[in-house]
Amino acid sequence: MHNLLQLPRLNGAALGSAYLLAALLPLLLARAQSAAPMDRWEYAAAAMGIIALWGMAVQFVTSGRFEAVSGRLGIDKIMAFHKLAALWLVLALLLHPLAYVLPTSLDDPDLGWIRLQFYLTDPSYRTGVISLGALGVLVATSLLRDRLPWPYEAWRAAHLLLGLSAVLCGLHHAWAVGRFSAEGALAWFWALVALAVLIVVLVLYGWRWWLLHRRPWRLESVTKRADRMWELDIQPGPGTPALTYHAGQFVWMTEGARRFPLFDHPFSIADSPSREGLSLLIKEAGDFTNQIGNLPEGRVIGIDGPYGEFTLEAHPAEALLLIGGGVGIAPIIGILRDMVARRDTRPVRLAYAVGQPQNFACLDELRAATEKLDLQLWLLSEDPPDAPDMMHGRLTHARLTEMMKGLPPDTTKTLICGPGPMVVAVSDMLLETGMPMRNVVYERFDYAGGARSHQDRARTRQMLGIGAMFLLIVTGFALSM
Ligand SMILES: Cc1cc2nc3c(=O)[nH]c(=O)nc-3n(C[C@H](O)[C@H](O)[C@H](O)COP(=O)(O)OP(=O)(O)OC[C@H]3O[C@@H](n4cnc5c(N)ncnc54)[C@H](O)[C@@H]3O)c2cc1C
């Protein structure tokens, strides 16, 4: 089902350029439109409103649920972009009315204030104010998500409704009072945008809901693998096609009567595509995962996927450094199981770090894999270990250097999955050992943010470049009119 709305697979730079070029289209349509002459600031205000409206609509496809977009960049990067873009959209929407009143305010501040109050209170501008308010609340509730006393599902529903309100009210505002958008080609363009947003929402919540029911999976078994960690064996139900995926990808999973996309949760596939069905390794972390160990055999499961690019196919390499922290071992076990199944001959070094030795999952299988692959295993526990092949403490610079011995930094890829702080620390240490940034790939299990690696900061700088280009585009529009 992720193949629906499949676009050509593009890299980050191409997607960024496509994003910017697409933003030019409504402005070009506006330029072709005849409108009463305005001050340069007012042209800039109009351009900011147009770009913000277009950008809000695009947020629906950068939400991590379209594999054509997130599959190329990885869920980490696309979510970072989605969050940053939301901030510049709020800024553009705030500046939109302010830039309209700026020329008046410069001549007569009192009159400027009266004009701004008029924009904010007059019924004809109400949908614009609602759009700005909805986007503001959406961004605030996202920034404060971890501190809100809401279940994740309630936050997700609110996020969707606020996003829809922001874009639909924004569209109404453009049609009702827009200087360029009220009629002509741009009005038709906004009609297409409205249709596209509704189709995206229908695909995400209607089509996918239908498929989750039409193609059910079945829980074959639940096995305890470590402290509060379970392995689920899930098989396709009657008439459900097998999933075509690469080891390391993830799926969105729901169960029983809750098979509605709003209730699904992402889990990495801890399995090899050569085996029928799917295995998921799930750690208890909250309402949904706490009851995973009690799910009865035969329970109907909803699977949507595969997603992500945390795979060897997306990151070809001559040698591999795999690093898993806690339940972050799930996709790495999938990759390793697949390497065993394919009799992969490449050198692999695997570091598996946990807090306490009872948190290690699938240890026997990992030890057995050293007999079948060119694999060196590093088991690290922060608490004193309980087996001779385990090490005490965290992954340090010295340990990483030791692991890297004999591996060519240029052609070795590192795949890291684990808690945010560990991912950041390890990825930064790897850069210090001389590994190029392009060879360090990671996936975090939490979108909330927190500590940021050198790589995260480099990405943010590239993404801020897109925001700066928008500023240039708005200035160019205002000056060229
Ligand atoms: C790409 C990816 C792959 C993952 N793979 C695994 C895995 O293989 N094994 C595993 O145990 N965990 C995995 N997780 C984490 C797992 O999705 C969360 O632990 C789980 O959704 C928590 O749900 P809950 O209701 O039990 O806990 P809650 O208390 O509801 O949530 C705890 C935290 O989990 C995150 N979360 C909750 N629901 C969702 C959701 N629907 N979408 C995104 N994030 C959510 C939020 O940050 C939340 O603060 C993965 C996460 C991501 C993003």
The ligand as an SDF file (V2000), in Angstrom:
LIG
                    3D

 53 58  0  0  0  0  0  0  0  0999 V2000
   11.2080    4.0070   12.8240 C   0  0  0  0  0  0  0  0  0  0  0  0
   10.9050    3.4290   14.2000 C   0  0  0  0  0  0  0  0  0  0  0  0
   11.1330    2.0910   14.4470 C   0  0  0  0  0  0  0  0  0  0  0  0
   10.8680    1.5540   15.7210 C   0  0  0  0  0  0  0  0  0  0  0  0
   11.1310    0.2330   15.9510 N   0  0  0  0  0  0  0  0  0  0  0  0
   10.9020   -0.2790   17.1690 C   0  0  0  0  0  0  0  0  0  0  0  0
   11.1700   -1.6560   17.4430 C   0  0  0  0  0  0  0  0  0  0  0  0
   11.6050   -2.4050   16.5770 O   0  0  0  0  0  0  0  0  0  0  0  0
   10.9240   -2.1250   18.6870 N   0  0  0  0  0  0  0  0  0  0  0  0
   10.4240   -1.3180   19.6830 C   0  0  0  0  0  0  0  0  0  0  0  0
   10.2230   -1.7940   20.7970 O   0  0  0  0  0  0  0  0  0  0  0  0
   10.1650   -0.0050   19.4570 N   0  0  0  0  0  0  0  0  0  0  0  0
   10.3730    0.5240   18.2370 C   0  0  0  0  0  0  0  0  0  0  0  0
   10.0910    1.8460   17.9920 N   0  0  0  0  0  0  0  0  0  0  0  0
    9.5190    2.6480   19.0890 C   0  0  0  0  0  0  0  0  0  0  0  0
    8.0310    2.3340   19.2300 C   0  0  0  0  0  0  0  0  0  0  0  0
    7.3310    2.7530   18.0880 O   0  0  0  0  0  0  0  0  0  0  0  0
    7.4570    3.0470   20.4650 C   0  0  0  0  0  0  0  0  0  0  0  0
    8.1420    2.5800   21.5980 O   0  0  0  0  0  0  0  0  0  0  0  0
    5.9970    2.7190   20.6220 C   0  0  0  0  0  0  0  0  0  0  0  0
    5.2530    3.2610   19.5660 O   0  0  0  0  0  0  0  0  0  0  0  0
    5.5210    3.2420   21.9610 C   0  0  0  0  0  0  0  0  0  0  0  0
    4.1160    3.1890   22.0350 O   0  0  0  0  0  0  0  0  0  0  0  0
    3.3810    3.0350   23.4540 P   0  0  0  0  0  0  0  0  0  0  0  0
    1.9300    3.3500   23.2760 O   0  0  0  0  0  0  0  0  0  0  0  0
    3.7040    1.7410   24.0710 O   0  0  0  0  0  0  0  0  0  0  0  0
    4.0700    4.1220   24.3560 O   0  0  0  0  0  0  0  0  0  0  0  0
    3.6940    5.6320   24.5460 P   0  0  0  0  0  0  0  0  0  0  0  0
    3.8220    5.9640   25.9790 O   0  0  0  0  0  0  0  0  0  0  0  0
    2.4260    5.9710   23.8340 O   0  0  0  0  0  0  0  0  0  0  0  0
    4.8680    6.3130   23.7310 O   0  0  0  0  0  0  0  0  0  0  0  0
    6.1940    6.3650   24.1750 C   0  0  0  0  0  0  0  0  0  0  0  0
    6.9500    7.1620   23.1240 C   0  0  0  0  0  0  0  0  0  0  0  0
    6.9970    6.3970   21.9090 O   0  0  0  0  0  0  0  0  0  0  0  0
    6.7700    7.2490   20.7720 C   0  0  0  0  0  0  0  0  0  0  0  0
    5.5490    6.8130   20.0880 N   0  0  0  0  0  0  0  0  0  0  0  0
    4.4220    6.3550   20.6280 C   0  0  0  0  0  0  0  0  0  0  0  0
    3.5170    6.0520   19.6940 N   0  0  0  0  0  0  0  0  0  0  0  0
    4.0920    6.3480   18.5220 C   0  0  0  0  0  0  0  0  0  0  0  0
    3.6560    6.3020   17.1770 C   0  0  0  0  0  0  0  0  0  0  0  0
    2.4460    5.8550   16.8530 N   0  0  0  0  0  0  0  0  0  0  0  0
    4.4940    6.7440   16.2170 N   0  0  0  0  0  0  0  0  0  0  0  0
    5.7300    7.1840   16.5120 C   0  0  0  0  0  0  0  0  0  0  0  0
    6.2030    7.2470   17.7620 N   0  0  0  0  0  0  0  0  0  0  0  0
    5.3980    6.8420   18.7610 C   0  0  0  0  0  0  0  0  0  0  0  0
    6.6140    8.6390   21.3020 C   0  0  0  0  0  0  0  0  0  0  0  0
    7.8700    9.2980   21.2450 O   0  0  0  0  0  0  0  0  0  0  0  0
    6.2280    8.4600   22.7280 C   0  0  0  0  0  0  0  0  0  0  0  0
    6.6410    9.5360   23.5470 O   0  0  0  0  0  0  0  0  0  0  0  0
   10.3430    2.3880   16.7410 C   0  0  0  0  0  0  0  0  0  0  0  0
   10.0930    3.7330   16.4760 C   0  0  0  0  0  0  0  0  0  0  0  0
   10.3770    4.2570   15.2220 C   0  0  0  0  0  0  0  0  0  0  0  0
   10.1040    5.7190   14.9550 C   0  0  0  0  0  0  0  0  0  0  0  0
  1  2  1  0
  2  3  1  0
  2 52  2  0
  3  4  2  0
  4  5  1  0
  4 50  1  0
  5  6  2  0
  6  7  1  0
  6 13  1  0
  7  8  2  0
  7  9  1  0
  9 10  1  0
 10 11  2  0
 10 12  1  0
 12 13  2  0
 13 14  1  0
 14 15  1  0
 14 50  1  0
 15 16  1  0
 16 17  1  0
 16 18  1  0
 18 19  1  0
 18 20  1  0
 20 21  1  0
 20 22  1  0
 22 23  1  0
 23 24  1  0
 24 25  2  0
 24 26  1  0
 24 27  1  0
 27 28  1  0
 28 29  2  0
 28 30  1  0
 28 31  1  0
 31 32  1  0
 32 33  1  0
 33 34  1  0
 33 48  1  0
 34 35  1  0
 35 36  1  0
 35 46  1  0
 36 37  1  0
 36 45  1  0
 37 38  2  0
 38 39  1  0
 39 40  1  0
 39 45  2  0
 40 41  1  0
 40 42  2  0
 42 43  1  0
 43 44  2  0
 44 45  1  0
 46 47  1  0
 46 48  1  0
 48 49  1  0
 50 51  2  0
 51 52  1  0
 52 53  1  0
M  END
$$$$
